[in-house]
Amino acid sequence: MRILVSVIHVIVSLVMIASILMQSSKAAGLSGAIGGGAETFFGKNKGRTMDALFAKITEVSAAIFIVTSVLLSLLIK
């Protein structure tokens, strides 16, 4: 059981690292220079962008990472 949780933990951590690195920074490009103007103009399709997908993947993988961390700590004791 501990080996299975450890393998899932490593896979989830790699997915989380990759999804974080694939996201663009908040101050990158023209939207960082303009400020909120571009955010409100392009805000309609924000949920459909790749950044939104990577953000959702990061949230889910972080939650799974926390659960597997707790499980591993309980299994080791």
N, CA, C and O atoms as CSV, one atom per row, in Angstrom:
chain,resi,resn,atom,element,x,y,z
A,1,MET,N,N,0.835,-1.202,0.000
A,1,MET,CA,C,0.000,0.000,0.000
A,1,MET,C,C,0.872,1.255,0.000
A,1,MET,O,O,0.590,2.227,-0.701
A,2,ARG,N,N,1.943,1.210,0.806
A,2,ARG,CA,C,2.811,2.381,0.901
A,2,ARG,C,C,3.511,2.656,-0.427
A,2,ARG,O,O,3.726,3.814,-0.786
A,3,ILE,N,N,3.864,1.605,-1.152
A,3,ILE,CA,C,4.535,1.782,-2.445
A,3,ILE,C,C,3.583,2.408,-3.457
A,3,ILE,O,O,3.987,3.282,-4.224
A,4,LEU,N,N,2.345,1.982,-3.469
A,4,LEU,CA,C,1.349,2.539,-4.387
A,4,LEU,C,C,1.117,4.026,-4.114
A,4,LEU,O,O,1.073,4.829,-5.046
A,5,VAL,N,N,0.970,4.386,-2.855
A,5,VAL,CA,C,0.768,5.795,-2.499
A,5,VAL,C,C,2.014,6.614,-2.837
A,5,VAL,O,O,1.904,7.770,-3.247
A,6,SER,N,N,3.191,6.024,-2.669
A,6,SER,CA,C,4.424,6.733,-3.005
A,6,SER,C,C,4.535,6.993,-4.502
A,6,SER,O,O,4.964,8.069,-4.919
A,7,VAL,N,N,4.151,6.015,-5.306
A,7,VAL,CA,C,4.184,6.191,-6.763
A,7,VAL,C,C,3.191,7.264,-7.188
A,7,VAL,O,O,3.518,8.116,-8.014
A,8,ILE,N,N,1.993,7.231,-6.638
A,8,ILE,CA,C,0.991,8.263,-6.952
A,8,ILE,C,C,1.495,9.633,-6.513
A,8,ILE,O,O,1.296,10.625,-7.214
A,9,HIS,N,N,2.140,9.688,-5.363
A,9,HIS,CA,C,2.676,10.947,-4.838
A,9,HIS,C,C,3.720,11.539,-5.783
A,9,HIS,O,O,3.707,12.742,-6.044
A,10,VAL,N,N,4.617,10.707,-6.295
A,10,VAL,CA,C,5.651,11.185,-7.215
A,10,VAL,C,C,5.041,11.642,-8.539
A,10,VAL,O,O,5.439,12.674,-9.079
A,11,ILE,N,N,4.087,10.889,-9.061
A,11,ILE,CA,C,3.445,11.269,-10.325
A,11,ILE,C,C,2.691,12.585,-10.174
A,11,ILE,O,O,2.777,13.452,-11.044
A,12,VAL,N,N,1.961,12.740,-9.089
A,12,VAL,CA,C,1.203,13.973,-8.848
A,12,VAL,C,C,2.152,15.161,-8.677
A,12,VAL,O,O,1.866,16.259,-9.154
A,13,SER,N,N,3.265,14.943,-8.006
A,13,SER,CA,C,4.212,16.045,-7.827
A,13,SER,C,C,4.817,16.472,-9.158
A,13,SER,O,O,5.028,17.665,-9.378
A,14,LEU,N,N,5.100,15.526,-10.049
A,14,LEU,CA,C,5.622,15.884,-11.373
A,14,LEU,C,C,4.581,16.614,-12.215
A,14,LEU,O,O,4.913,17.547,-12.946
A,15,VAL,N,N,3.320,16.190,-12.112
A,15,VAL,CA,C,2.238,16.878,-12.833
A,15,VAL,C,C,2.082,18.303,-12.307
A,15,VAL,O,O,1.890,19.239,-13.083
A,16,MET,N,N,2.166,18.461,-10.999
A,16,MET,CA,C,2.024,19.793,-10.413
A,16,MET,C,C,3.183,20.699,-10.835
A,16,MET,O,O,2.965,21.866,-11.160
A,17,ILE,N,N,4.398,20.180,-10.832
A,17,ILE,CA,C,5.549,20.983,-11.263
A,17,ILE,C,C,5.398,21.395,-12.716
A,17,ILE,O,O,5.641,22.551,-13.059
A,18,ALA,N,N,4.998,20.464,-13.573
A,18,ALA,CA,C,4.836,20.776,-14.991
A,18,ALA,C,C,3.728,21.801,-15.223
A,18,ALA,O,O,3.889,22.709,-16.039
A,19,SER,N,N,2.609,21.666,-14.515
A,19,SER,CA,C,1.511,22.614,-14.724
A,19,SER,C,C,1.865,24.006,-14.210
A,19,SER,O,O,1.418,25.004,-14.775
A,20,ILE,N,N,2.651,24.085,-13.161
A,20,ILE,CA,C,3.076,25.396,-12.665
A,20,ILE,C,C,4.043,26.050,-13.645
A,20,ILE,O,O,3.957,27.251,-13.901
A,21,LEU,N,N,4.955,25.264,-14.187
A,21,LEU,CA,C,5.928,25.827,-15.120
A,21,LEU,C,C,5.302,26.216,-16.459
A,21,LEU,O,O,5.827,27.092,-17.146
A,22,MET,N,N,4.195,25.585,-16.842
A,22,MET,CA,C,3.542,25.898,-18.110
A,22,MET,C,C,2.693,27.164,-18.039
A,22,MET,O,O,2.339,27.720,-19.079
A,23,GLN,N,N,2.358,27.631,-16.841
A,23,GLN,CA,C,1.545,28.832,-16.703
A,23,GLN,C,C,2.389,30.059,-17.007
A,23,GLN,O,O,3.583,30.102,-16.714
A,24,SER,N,N,1.748,31.048,-17.598
A,24,SER,CA,C,2.449,32.309,-17.833
A,24,SER,C,C,2.357,33.166,-16.580
A,24,SER,O,O,1.429,33.030,-15.784
A,25,SER,N,N,3.330,34.044,-16.419
A,25,SER,CA,C,3.325,34.890,-15.225
A,25,SER,C,C,2.243,35.951,-15.340
A,25,SER,O,O,1.789,36.273,-16.438
A,26,LYS,N,N,1.839,36.485,-14.208
A,26,LYS,CA,C,0.753,37.468,-14.195
A,26,LYS,C,C,1.185,38.812,-14.773
A,26,LYS,O,O,0.346,39.551,-15.288
A,27,ALA,N,N,2.471,39.148,-14.700
A,27,ALA,CA,C,2.952,40.438,-15.183
A,27,ALA,C,C,3.607,40.338,-16.553
A,27,ALA,O,O,4.325,41.250,-16.962
A,28,ALA,N,N,3.371,39.249,-17.263
A,28,ALA,CA,C,4.023,39.065,-18.561
A,28,ALA,C,C,3.264,39.802,-19.653
A,28,ALA,O,O,2.034,39.870,-19.644
A,29,GLY,N,N,4.008,40.341,-20.574
A,29,GLY,CA,C,3.424,40.921,-21.774
A,29,GLY,C,C,2.708,42.236,-21.560
A,29,GLY,O,O,2.983,42.977,-20.616
A,30,LEU,N,N,1.786,42.504,-22.461
A,30,LEU,CA,C,1.086,43.776,-22.495
A,30,LEU,C,C,0.106,43.938,-21.339
A,30,LEU,O,O,-0.112,45.054,-20.869
A,31,SER,N,N,-0.479,42.859,-20.882
A,31,SER,CA,C,-1.464,42.980,-19.807
A,31,SER,C,C,-0.823,43.445,-18.506
A,31,SER,O,O,-1.492,44.071,-17.684
A,32,GLY,N,N,0.452,43.153,-18.304
A,32,GLY,CA,C,1.144,43.641,-17.119
A,32,GLY,C,C,1.408,45.129,-17.192
A,32,GLY,O,O,1.417,45.808,-16.166
A,33,ALA,N,N,1.624,45.648,-18.398
A,33,ALA,CA,C,1.906,47.067,-18.566
A,33,ALA,C,C,0.632,47.912,-18.491
A,33,ALA,O,O,0.648,49.015,-17.945
A,34,ILE,N,N,-0.446,47.405,-19.027
A,34,ILE,CA,C,-1.690,48.169,-19.058
A,34,ILE,C,C,-2.380,48.144,-17.704
A,34,ILE,O,O,-2.968,49.140,-17.283
A,35,GLY,N,N,-2.309,47.024,-17.033
A,35,GLY,CA,C,-2.970,46.915,-15.741
A,35,GLY,C,C,-4.300,46.224,-15.878
A,35,GLY,O,O,-4.385,45.155,-16.482
A,36,GLY,N,N,-5.341,46.813,-15.327
A,36,GLY,CA,C,-6.648,46.180,-15.315
A,36,GLY,C,C,-7.434,46.316,-16.590
A,36,GLY,O,O,-8.429,45.613,-16.765
A,37,GLY,N,N,-7.029,47.198,-17.500
A,37,GLY,CA,C,-7.785,47.407,-18.727
A,37,GLY,C,C,-7.854,46.175,-19.595
A,37,GLY,O,O,-8.927,45.812,-20.076
A,38,ALA,N,N,-6.750,45.541,-19.796
A,38,ALA,CA,C,-6.729,44.327,-20.611
A,38,ALA,C,C,-7.415,43.180,-19.875
A,38,ALA,O,O,-8.010,42.301,-20.498
A,39,GLU,N,N,-7.329,43.195,-18.569
A,39,GLU,CA,C,-7.959,42.127,-17.777
A,39,GLU,C,C,-9.468,42.159,-17.949
A,39,GLU,O,O,-10.090,41.105,-18.079
A,40,THR,N,N,-10.072,43.343,-17.951
A,40,THR,CA,C,-11.521,43.412,-18.097
A,40,THR,C,C,-11.946,43.147,-19.535
A,40,THR,O,O,-13.019,42.592,-19.771
A,41,PHE,N,N,-11.106,43.543,-20.509
A,41,PHE,CA,C,-11.459,43.330,-21.908
A,41,PHE,C,C,-11.400,41.850,-22.264
A,41,PHE,O,O,-12.302,41.326,-22.916
A,42,PHE,N,N,-10.335,41.179,-21.833
A,42,PHE,CA,C,-10.163,39.771,-22.161
A,42,PHE,C,C,-10.722,38.853,-21.080
A,42,PHE,O,O,-10.562,37.636,-21.168
A,43,GLY,N,N,-11.362,39.402,-20.081
A,43,GLY,CA,C,-11.859,38.617,-18.970
A,43,GLY,C,C,-13.014,37.692,-19.319
A,43,GLY,O,O,-13.301,36.758,-18.570
A,44,LYS,N,N,-13.687,37.935,-20.453
A,44,LYS,CA,C,-14.827,37.106,-20.835
A,44,LYS,C,C,-14.411,35.670,-21.133
A,44,LYS,O,O,-15.119,34.729,-20.774
A,45,ASN,N,N,-13.279,35.504,-21.780
A,45,ASN,CA,C,-12.834,34.169,-22.176
A,45,ASN,C,C,-11.761,33.624,-21.255
A,45,ASN,O,O,-11.016,32.722,-21.639
A,46,LYS,N,N,-11.670,34.153,-20.057
A,46,LYS,CA,C,-10.608,33.740,-19.142
A,46,LYS,C,C,-10.744,32.280,-18.741
A,46,LYS,O,O,-9.732,31.603,-18.554
A,47,GLY,N,N,-11.943,31.784,-18.606
A,47,GLY,CA,C,-12.151,30.409,-18.203
A,47,GLY,C,C,-11.833,29.395,-19.277
A,47,GLY,O,O,-11.752,28.200,-18.991
A,48,ARG,N,N,-11.649,29.846,-20.510
A,48,ARG,CA,C,-11.413,28.938,-21.629
A,48,ARG,C,C,-9.954,28.910,-22.076
A,48,ARG,O,O,-9.612,28.182,-23.008
A,49,THR,N,N,-9.111,29.671,-21.444
A,49,THR,CA,C,-7.729,29.752,-21.883
A,49,THR,C,C,-6.912,28.590,-21.342
A,49,THR,O,O,-7.356,27.858,-20.458
A,50,MET,N,N,-5.722,28.434,-21.880
A,50,MET,CA,C,-4.818,27.389,-21.410
A,50,MET,C,C,-4.350,27.677,-19.991
A,50,MET,O,O,-4.128,26.753,-19.209
A,51,ASP,N,N,-4.197,28.966,-19.652
A,51,ASP,CA,C,-3.792,29.307,-18.292
A,51,ASP,C,C,-4.838,28.863,-17.271
A,51,ASP,O,O,-4.495,28.417,-16.176
A,52,ALA,N,N,-6.100,28.986,-17.631
A,52,ALA,CA,C,-7.160,28.537,-16.722
A,52,ALA,C,C,-7.129,27.022,-16.576
A,52,ALA,O,O,-7.363,26.498,-15.486
A,53,LEU,N,N,-6.845,26.321,-17.658
A,53,LEU,CA,C,-6.734,24.869,-17.595
A,53,LEU,C,C,-5.564,24.455,-16.710
A,53,LEU,O,O,-5.692,23.549,-15.887
A,54,PHE,N,N,-4.419,25.125,-16.883
A,54,PHE,CA,C,-3.262,24.807,-16.058
A,54,PHE,C,C,-3.506,25.165,-14.595
A,54,PHE,O,O,-3.003,24.482,-13.704
A,55,ALA,N,N,-4.265,26.218,-14.337
A,55,ALA,CA,C,-4.590,26.583,-12.962
A,55,ALA,C,C,-5.472,25.518,-12.313
A,55,ALA,O,O,-5.283,25.181,-11.144
A,56,LYS,N,N,-6.436,24.988,-13.070
A,56,LYS,CA,C,-7.291,23.935,-12.527
A,56,LYS,C,C,-6.494,22.652,-12.276
A,56,LYS,O,O,-6.689,21.980,-11.264
A,57,ILE,N,N,-5.601,22.323,-13.204
A,57,ILE,CA,C,-4.756,21.143,-13.027
A,57,ILE,C,C,-3.877,21.308,-11.795
A,57,ILE,O,O,-3.673,20.357,-11.040
A,58,THR,N,N,-3.353,22.523,-11.590
A,58,THR,CA,C,-2.517,22.787,-10.422
A,58,THR,C,C,-3.313,22.642,-9.132
A,58,THR,O,O,-2.815,22.069,-8.163
A,59,GLU,N,N,-4.537,23.152,-9.107
A,59,GLU,CA,C,-5.365,23.052,-7.901
A,59,GLU,C,C,-5.686,21.599,-7.563
A,59,GLU,O,O,-5.587,21.192,-6.406
A,60,VAL,N,N,-6.068,20.825,-8.565
A,60,VAL,CA,C,-6.426,19.422,-8.326
A,60,VAL,C,C,-5.200,18.624,-7.899
A,60,VAL,O,O,-5.266,17.823,-6.967
A,61,SER,N,N,-4.081,18.847,-8.586
A,61,SER,CA,C,-2.876,18.097,-8.223
A,61,SER,C,C,-2.360,18.499,-6.842
A,61,SER,O,O,-1.808,17.663,-6.126
A,62,ALA,N,N,-2.528,19.753,-6.460
A,62,ALA,CA,C,-2.117,20.167,-5.116
A,62,ALA,C,C,-2.980,19.499,-4.045
A,62,ALA,O,O,-2.476,19.100,-2.996
A,63,ALA,N,N,-4.262,19.381,-4.309
A,63,ALA,CA,C,-5.144,18.713,-3.349
A,63,ALA,C,C,-4.787,17.234,-3.215
A,63,ALA,O,O,-4.744,16.700,-2.107
A,64,ILE,N,N,-4.531,16.578,-4.344
A,64,ILE,CA,C,-4.133,15.167,-4.303
A,64,ILE,C,C,-2.777,15.018,-3.620
A,64,ILE,O,O,-2.553,14.056,-2.885
A,65,PHE,N,N,-1.877,15.962,-3.860
A,65,PHE,CA,C,-0.563,15.937,-3.231
A,65,PHE,C,C,-0.681,16.014,-1.708
A,65,PHE,O,O,0.020,15.300,-0.991
A,66,ILE,N,N,-1.558,16.871,-1.224
A,66,ILE,CA,C,-1.761,16.992,0.226
A,66,ILE,C,C,-2.328,15.702,0.806
A,66,ILE,O,O,-1.890,15.249,1.864
A,67,VAL,N,N,-3.299,15.110,0.118
A,67,VAL,CA,C,-3.901,13.872,0.596
A,67,VAL,C,C,-2.871,12.746,0.629
A,67,VAL,O,O,-2.800,11.995,1.601
A,68,THR,N,N,-2.072,12.628,-0.432
A,68,THR,CA,C,-1.061,11.560,-0.441
A,68,THR,C,C,0.032,11.811,0.583
A,68,THR,O,O,0.601,10.861,1.120
A,69,SER,N,N,0.336,13.069,0.864
A,69,SER,CA,C,1.315,13.370,1.910
A,69,SER,C,C,0.822,12.933,3.270
A,69,SER,O,O,1.578,12.358,4.052
A,70,VAL,N,N,-0.435,13.199,3.559
A,70,VAL,CA,C,-1.012,12.776,4.833
A,70,VAL,C,C,-1.080,11.251,4.917
A,70,VAL,O,O,-0.774,10.667,5.957
A,71,LEU,N,N,-1.478,10.618,3.828
A,71,LEU,CA,C,-1.536,9.158,3.815
A,71,LEU,C,C,-0.160,8.533,4.037
A,71,LEU,O,O,-0.024,7.560,4.779
A,72,LEU,N,N,0.850,9.095,3.393
A,72,LEU,CA,C,2.198,8.569,3.570
A,72,LEU,C,C,2.684,8.739,5.004
A,72,LEU,O,O,3.329,7.848,5.558
A,73,SER,N,N,2.375,9.876,5.597
A,73,SER,CA,C,2.799,10.079,6.983
A,73,SER,C,C,2.091,9.125,7.935
A,73,SER,O,O,2.676,8.690,8.927
A,74,LEU,N,N,0.840,8.799,7.641
A,74,LEU,CA,C,0.112,7.847,8.472
A,74,LEU,C,C,0.596,6.416,8.248
A,74,LEU,O,O,0.649,5.626,9.190
A,75,LEU,N,N,0.948,6.081,7.016
A,75,LEU,CA,C,1.407,4.730,6.722
A,75,LEU,C,C,2.801,4.452,7.238
A,75,LEU,O,O,3.124,3.305,7.548
A,76,ILE,N,N,3.626,5.463,7.337
A,76,ILE,CA,C,4.993,5.272,7.817
A,76,ILE,C,C,4.997,5.022,9.314
A,76,ILE,O,O,5.839,4.266,9.800
A,77,LYS,N,N,4.096,5.624,10.052
A,77,LYS,CA,C,4.050,5.433,11.506
A,77,LYS,C,C,3.667,4.073,11.849
A,77,LYS,O,O,3.578,3.735,13.029
